[in-house]
Amino acid sequence: MLQVLTANRLIDGEVVYLASNGAWVETLDAARVFDSKADAEAALAVGAEAERRLVIVHAYLFEVTQAGDRLKPVKQREVIRAAGPTVRRDLGKQAAA
């Protein structure tokens, strides 16, 4: 099972993902993918530390599948979070695409 760590950036509420270099990035395809339970648990610890430092809030893991070089969330909730608002397609991440 492949997983990605996500949260919301505290300063602006933006959905972010933990990258391989430890940074919080705004795009799902830039996120680090965890394929073992041990790595996923270590990622949660990184998220908990970032919460303590008031960088992000509500860090959690979610499942993804890999299609070529793209990541695709398994659950619809994460599809929506990755794309941005559903009622105003001219705002958020989908507007930049």
Backbone as CSV, one residue per row, in Angstrom:
resi,resn,N_x,N_y,N_z,CA_x,CA_y,CA_z,C_x,C_y,C_z
1,MET,0.841,-1.183,0.000,0.000,0.000,0.000,0.886,1.246,0.000
2,LEU,0.693,2.102,-0.971,1.431,3.354,-1.077,0.668,4.449,-0.339
3,GLN,1.408,5.273,0.403,0.779,6.348,1.160,1.567,7.643,1.024
4,VAL,0.862,8.759,1.233,1.439,10.100,1.225,0.986,10.793,2.498
5,LEU,1.850,11.635,3.072,1.492,12.414,4.255,0.990,13.781,3.807
6,THR,-0.177,14.158,4.286,-0.766,15.452,3.953,-1.121,16.205,5.221
7,ALA,-1.344,17.489,5.068,-1.754,18.360,6.167,-2.248,19.666,5.555
8,ASN,-2.576,20.610,6.407,-2.875,21.968,5.957,-1.821,22.884,6.557
9,ARG,-1.283,23.772,5.716,-0.304,24.740,6.191,-1.023,25.729,7.095
10,LEU,-0.490,25.963,8.251,-1.169,26.775,9.261,-1.302,28.234,8.848
11,ILE,-0.316,28.785,8.174,-0.336,30.215,7.866,-1.434,30.602,6.883
12,ASP,-1.800,29.676,5.955,-2.805,30.043,4.950,-3.848,28.959,4.670
13,GLY,-3.745,27.809,5.312,-4.731,26.746,5.137,-4.543,25.888,3.901
14,GLU,-3.525,26.168,3.109,-3.282,25.421,1.872,-2.995,23.940,2.165
15,VAL,-3.529,23.066,1.327,-3.234,21.640,1.425,-1.781,21.440,1.018
16,VAL,-1.026,20.713,1.844,0.381,20.457,1.561,0.700,18.982,1.768
17,TYR,1.820,18.568,1.183,2.275,17.182,1.237,3.746,17.160,1.612
18,LEU,4.160,16.152,2.354,5.561,16.022,2.735,6.361,15.501,1.549
19,ALA,7.428,16.211,1.190,8.296,15.829,0.074,9.492,15.026,0.589
20,SER,10.241,14.463,-0.323,11.406,13.654,0.023,12.476,14.434,0.782
21,ASN,12.570,15.732,0.524,13.581,16.553,1.196,13.109,17.104,2.537
22,GLY,11.900,16.720,2.977,11.376,17.177,4.259,10.568,18.457,4.183
23,ALA,10.503,19.067,3.003,9.727,20.288,2.824,8.248,19.931,2.653
24,TRP,7.401,20.904,2.885,5.959,20.755,2.636,5.664,21.405,1.293
25,VAL,5.167,20.603,0.342,4.925,21.067,-1.017,3.432,21.104,-1.302
26,GLU,3.031,21.899,-2.292,1.617,22.099,-2.601,1.060,21.146,-3.646
27,THR,1.900,20.414,-4.344,1.410,19.520,-5.386,1.620,18.057,-5.000
28,LEU,0.617,17.259,-5.265,0.665,15.845,-4.914,1.805,15.127,-5.618
29,ASP,2.058,15.441,-6.876,3.112,14.747,-7.613,4.510,15.017,-7.059
30,ALA,4.667,16.053,-6.252,5.960,16.353,-5.629,6.115,15.692,-4.265
31,ALA,5.077,14.984,-3.821,5.092,14.359,-2.495,5.942,13.102,-2.467
32,ARG,6.454,12.793,-1.306,7.167,11.531,-1.094,6.138,10.427,-0.897
33,VAL,6.383,9.290,-1.502,5.496,8.136,-1.372,6.123,7.156,-0.382
34,PHE,5.333,6.721,0.575,5.787,5.767,1.584,5.198,4.404,1.257
35,ASP,6.074,3.403,1.166,5.599,2.075,0.795,5.790,1.043,1.898
36,SER,6.243,1.478,3.063,6.372,0.551,4.189,5.743,1.173,5.432
37,LYS,5.317,0.308,6.323,4.698,0.773,7.565,5.681,1.596,8.390
38,ALA,6.931,1.164,8.439,7.943,1.874,9.221,8.168,3.283,8.672
39,ASP,8.273,3.413,7.349,8.468,4.740,6.746,7.258,5.635,6.973
40,ALA,6.066,5.053,6.879,4.837,5.822,7.099,4.764,6.322,8.544
41,GLU,5.137,5.470,9.497,5.128,5.885,10.904,6.164,6.977,11.153
42,ALA,7.318,6.873,10.514,8.340,7.919,10.645,7.827,9.233,10.065
43,ALA,7.093,9.163,8.967,6.516,10.366,8.365,5.510,11.018,9.310
44,LEU,4.703,10.205,9.963,3.742,10.751,10.933,4.461,11.481,12.064
45,ALA,5.618,10.972,12.465,6.407,11.645,13.501,6.907,13.001,12.999
46,VAL,7.299,13.064,11.729,7.706,14.348,11.135,6.517,15.310,11.134
47,GLY,5.351,14.794,10.781,4.150,15.625,10.798,3.813,16.124,12.198
48,ALA,3.936,15.260,13.183,3.654,15.656,14.567,4.616,16.753,15.025
49,GLU,5.881,16.645,14.630,6.855,17.681,14.990,6.519,18.996,14.291
50,ALA,6.109,18.942,13.039,5.719,20.163,12.323,4.477,20.792,12.946
51,GLU,3.563,19.966,13.458,2.397,20.491,14.178,2.841,21.192,15.457
52,ARG,3.779,20.596,16.191,4.286,21.220,17.423,4.953,22.562,17.142
53,ARG,5.606,22.667,15.966,6.269,23.920,15.587,5.306,24.904,14.929
54,LEU,4.012,24.538,14.853,2.957,25.383,14.282,3.189,25.720,12.812
55,VAL,3.707,24.728,12.064,3.898,24.870,10.629,2.666,24.361,9.892
56,ILE,2.147,23.222,10.342,0.991,22.587,9.705,0.007,22.140,10.785
57,VAL,-1.189,21.755,10.338,-2.178,21.165,11.236,-2.744,19.904,10.592
58,HIS,-3.164,18.989,11.422,-3.870,17.775,11.035,-3.123,16.937,9.989
59,ALA,-1.924,16.502,10.338,-1.155,15.634,9.443,-1.714,14.220,9.501
60,TYR,-1.885,13.616,8.329,-2.348,12.226,8.259,-1.914,11.611,6.939
61,LEU,-1.907,10.300,6.909,-1.549,9.544,5.720,-2.786,9.189,4.927
62,PHE,-2.642,9.101,3.604,-3.722,8.594,2.767,-3.127,7.754,1.649
63,GLU,-3.944,6.865,1.114,-3.491,5.943,0.087,-3.495,6.586,-1.294
64,VAL,-2.489,6.204,-2.079,-2.393,6.643,-3.469,-2.051,5.443,-4.350
65,THR,-2.307,5.607,-5.622,-1.817,4.661,-6.620,-0.893,5.441,-7.544
66,GLN,-0.024,4.725,-8.207,0.904,5.379,-9.115,0.558,4.987,-10.546
67,ALA,0.365,5.999,-11.384,0.084,5.792,-12.799,1.189,6.488,-13.583
68,GLY,2.203,5.741,-13.955,3.369,6.354,-14.585,4.098,7.202,-13.579
69,ASP,4.288,8.472,-13.899,4.957,9.379,-12.964,3.967,10.233,-12.173
70,ARG,2.695,9.929,-12.272,1.646,10.683,-11.572,1.129,9.896,-10.382
71,LEU,0.743,10.597,-9.337,0.105,9.986,-8.174,-1.383,10.256,-8.240
72,LYS,-2.172,9.274,-7.856,-3.622,9.435,-7.854,-4.160,8.973,-6.508
73,PRO,-4.876,9.855,-5.807,-5.476,9.454,-4.537,-6.510,8.350,-4.744
74,VAL,-6.614,7.456,-3.785,-7.593,6.375,-3.852,-8.983,6.891,-3.505
75,LYS,-9.070,7.776,-2.513,-10.374,8.267,-2.050,-10.710,9.630,-2.647
76,GLN,-11.997,9.821,-2.884,-12.482,11.056,-3.498,-12.130,12.292,-2.671
77,ARG,-12.135,12.185,-1.360,-11.801,13.321,-0.496,-10.429,13.884,-0.864
78,GLU,-9.472,13.000,-1.071,-8.113,13.445,-1.383,-7.997,13.948,-2.819
79,VAL,-8.822,13.439,-3.716,-8.871,13.968,-5.081,-9.290,15.432,-5.026
80,ILE,-10.316,15.731,-4.245,-10.808,17.102,-4.104,-9.769,17.986,-3.426
81,ARG,-9.159,17.493,-2.355,-8.130,18.287,-1.658,-6.956,18.609,-2.579
82,ALA,-6.594,17.673,-3.436,-5.464,17.880,-4.347,-5.794,18.898,-5.437
83,ALA,-7.062,18.959,-5.853,-7.458,19.829,-6.958,-7.855,21.227,-6.523
84,GLY,-8.391,21.363,-5.335,-8.855,22.668,-4.877,-10.369,22.718,-4.815
85,PRO,-10.951,23.892,-4.641,-12.403,24.019,-4.468,-13.189,23.432,-5.633
86,THR,-14.320,22.835,-5.342,-15.136,22.229,-6.390,-16.194,23.184,-6.926
87,VAL,-16.473,24.255,-6.220,-17.540,25.162,-6.645,-17.032,26.323,-7.487
88,ARG,-15.773,26.624,-7.417,-15.185,27.723,-8.195,-13.937,27.198,-8.877
89,ARG,-14.075,26.686,-10.084,-12.962,26.106,-10.827,-11.949,27.176,-11.240
90,ASP,-12.317,28.449,-11.105,-11.400,29.529,-11.455,-10.494,29.918,-10.294
91,LEU,-10.625,29.220,-9.170,-9.793,29.468,-8.001,-8.995,28.215,-7.665
92,GLY,-7.994,28.362,-6.867,-7.252,27.201,-6.371,-6.314,26.600,-7.401
93,LYS,-5.868,25.391,-7.095,-4.863,24.720,-7.911,-5.341,24.440,-9.322
94,GLN,-6.621,24.127,-9.486,-7.110,23.807,-10.820,-7.088,25.035,-11.746
95,ALA,-7.164,26.232,-11.182,-7.124,27.448,-11.998,-5.729,27.681,-12.572
96,ALA,-4.716,27.228,-11.857,-3.339,27.418,-12.308,-2.963,26.435,-13.414
97,ALA,-3.704,25.362,-13.544,-3.333,24.317,-14.518,-3.676,24.659,-15.917
